Amino acid sequence: MIRQQKAPGLERMQGMKPSSSVSSLASAEKQDVTLSSLMHYTRRPSAKTTGPLQQTSRRHDDRLEEKQEVAEVDDRLKGPLIPKKKRKKKSLITVNLSGTRYDVIRQMSEKLGYAIAKDDDPNSYLFWNDCFVATDRISEMKSFQRINHFPGMGEITRKDCLARNMAKVQKQLPEDFSFAPKTWILPADHSLLLNYAKDLRAKKKTKTFIIKPSNGAQGHGIQLFRNAEKIPQSEHFIVQEYIDKPLLMDGYKFDLRLYVLVTSCDPLRVFLFDDGLVRLSTEKYLAPTEANINHSYMHLTNYSVNKHNEFYEKGDSLSSGSKRSVQYFREYLRQNDINDGLLWQNIGDMIVKTLIVSEPHLLHAYRMCRPGAAPGSDSVCFEVLGFDVLIDRKLRPWLLEINRSPSFGTDEKVDFDIKSALIEDTIRLLNIKISDKSRNMAAQKAEARKRLFRQNKRADGPDISEYEKKRQSIEKRKEELKETLARLRKVSAREDYENRNRGRFRRIFPPDDKIRHERYVQLLSATFGIFMSGKAPAMQKEIQRVYNNKLKEVDVMDMLAECEADEKEGKYFTGGTGKPRGPKPLMSMPVSVPSPLEHDEDEDEEMEDEETESMSASGSPSMARQGYHSRRPGSSGRPDSRLSNDGTSSTFNSRPNSGVRSRPTSNMSATNQRSRSLSRTGNGKHTPLQRSTVDDNFLMSVVKEREDELTRKTLVALNEMRIKFPGKSDQEAEFILDKLHENWKFHKPRIASYWLVKLDSIKRRKVIDIVRSNVRAVLLRTWRVSDVDSLKVYRIFNRVFNRLLWSHGQGLWNCFSSSSNATSWEAIFSKSSENICEAELNCCRRIVQLCRDCLLIVYQFAAEAKSSQSNTPHPSSVDEQSSTGQSVSARDKSLSLIPPNTQTMSQKYSKLYPTTRTQSMGS
């Protein structure tokens, strides 16, 4: 039975065309595969019990299975196949253009190498829509995606909203926002409109009014009226005063379509395209009358209206036809001896102020849609706006309306040339990168991990120790500084990219002009106060922090290094277990052995003689700069703090020293002795600079010598600066400082309370700014540069000023100490890789001394003003016993009192801040 079933299978196998692998198998003795083993797979149950149809189907199945079995045997004989490597598809930036009908956007996207995504692709990098985008869609977007609309932009693109917002700011700031025509919103302002028309009739004046739909476009529904009483009280309409004296081009009325790009609202960044469209009417312009008031082709400049006129001309170039370019218009003005630069500047100013009005609404709406985004992060929204501007005969720009979705149709050559360049530069400015998606995923994972492992810390609680509070405050400060540093670096990188890839765009906010920038920031703060009165104080602080941040990256890094140094040195420890509070030794400065007392006294006398001779030869003193005065009888109690003109330190010592009446040469600190040794060579002669760590070949260059010479001149000018007491002479001011040092034990706790407790951070900064502003003036006069901030020496001075304000004024107060804390500010240079020469270090020491004198003068002036108001003498201005037991003479008492002509000075100078010699009292 089994043999009968095998025979048909054998015949079929023998009848089949054997494959090469099977024939090779039969001849190979090494292979463990025989014909019987092959026939083993063909055995099937008997077919006698089945019907004819079932037998036929069974035979067909048998043939298929036998073919598959032979193929499997072939595969086993051939061995394992090596899989082919699949080529990875090159990932491209995808653009979803399902929401736009303009083909020029597709062309420019492909030109930049972007791939057009499917209509339903939600993971595209860029979305472009012609219409309004729902806020839910913006909320769902990932941080690497971009969409071409902002939420809240309707506050200026809708005509009624623009009129309402402009009316609010015009009440508070009428001079800054007078570029919009008078507007009434119907039906609410209908009675105000009639009253205005009645006043015009009383003055025998006539005006033309233009009525527009609130949310209309392309010139639909626009009408002109000569009589305001005929205007219907329709809803969703606005009425504007018609500008009947426009600037004409070849006798035709025209307006400008300007394109503005807003890349971010947090913070605000605005760019103006340097070209646009000039849209001319198709009938010669005449002043509006009852006869021509319905001539739309004369009074309206909309392309959608005038293209239906038979006189409409399609130009073959940018300078012909009924539609021309703004560049041609500017050239037309120059040919007619009109300053186009001033007009273009006024237009940019008008655009910035309009967007400042919208910024409170934009920022609020955007943060509501993106609640998890950090302030200052990359914006997922951008917008290209079309500003319609009309120029009158006095070359004054007027804002007509703003289009949220300007037309990108390219019916003519001028359209394609301008709009294609506009879209290309816009997409390039967005700075979309293929790595944004992976970076976004990594940031999300890091944020999730941070939330997962975050510990619940209680900043304040009954069981928290003072040590823990101070440690947490330092950690919080470090985090704030790190965020500030990251933000500054991001802003710097963004500006660098924009400057290299802005194309034909020009950034108009934030502007490069510092004066204009400050004015815009003031307007921005004012608009937040108008529209967001509840959140105005917090927002205004944020505005000052974001837009008026004067800190630079190097300053933040210095402050961060100070925090890390405090943490390492254990300055947050309250007990004696922490590390010493003193500063680290200066690693980049040489250290010398203190000289004997007799040698110091000889050197002091020699240096005084040299200073007196050099200063007397320089000329007579002036109001702004004064030479060195000889030692007065009443000034023996205060050591002189000037530095010699060659860059060395005379007898630089901290003034506050209790009970000191003569030069404390024997108690001179190591810092003063070190500064002396730095200025001398082995043979005892003075050298201009100490060049210890820099190659001599570079120091001998012309540039370095010039900088050294200017630094020495700066030091001379700083030595000549004195703190001026309001209403007193220079000798009286010096005498007051001497008396304060003589009675330092009495004044020390009061000055500490005044500086560290009574003055807040703003007033402390103002005290330091008195010296800072005059130092800037000295550098401007000495170095003869327009930008002082770019100077290396000013960056060094800024670090010193910041160090003096460190820890709520503790940095300056440490300078009054007779211990090593008096020079703790020098520690900022030990952590820096920048080499500081001796002249620059002496300049910094002189600046510190000026700041100390300034604080003492401010304290004394405030004390005298307070005592004059209460009619009680201040302890420093009454008879008191000096350290030698002698009373102050009558002359000395009169010098420390306020002169009779300064009794009202406390009212005139309510802030109680003095000026320096280089700053006049009028300023």
Summary of the structure (lengths in Angstrom):
residues: 923
radius of gyration: 41.5
end to end distance: 125.3
largest distance: 147.5
contacts: 2612
relative contact order: 0.06
helix: 50%
strand: 11%
